[in-house]
Amino acid sequence: MAEQSQRILRLPAVVAQVGLSRATIYKRIKEGSFPKQIQLGLRSAGWLESEVNDWIAQRINDSRRI
């Protein structure tokens, strides 16, 4: 099986992709309902694109259930 490359998204890209504000993203991380960021350096962090996409897919699935 071929390895899937992992892309790291910075906060502005995550905000644009999920449509939530920065504050809401961090609130949901604290609640455990949004993927945690990974540390890239002392003052920089990012999110794995695959985890963000999985989160979006789950929101879609949850909204389609009756």
Number of C-alpha atoms within 10 A of each C-alpha: 3 4 5 7 8 11 11 19 19 16 17 11 14 21 16 10 14 13 11 12 14 12 10 13 20 17 13 13 14 12 9 10 12 17 17 18 19 13 11 12 8 6 6 11 15 19 21 17 18 15 16 20 14 12 16 15 12 12 11 11 10 10 9 8 6 4
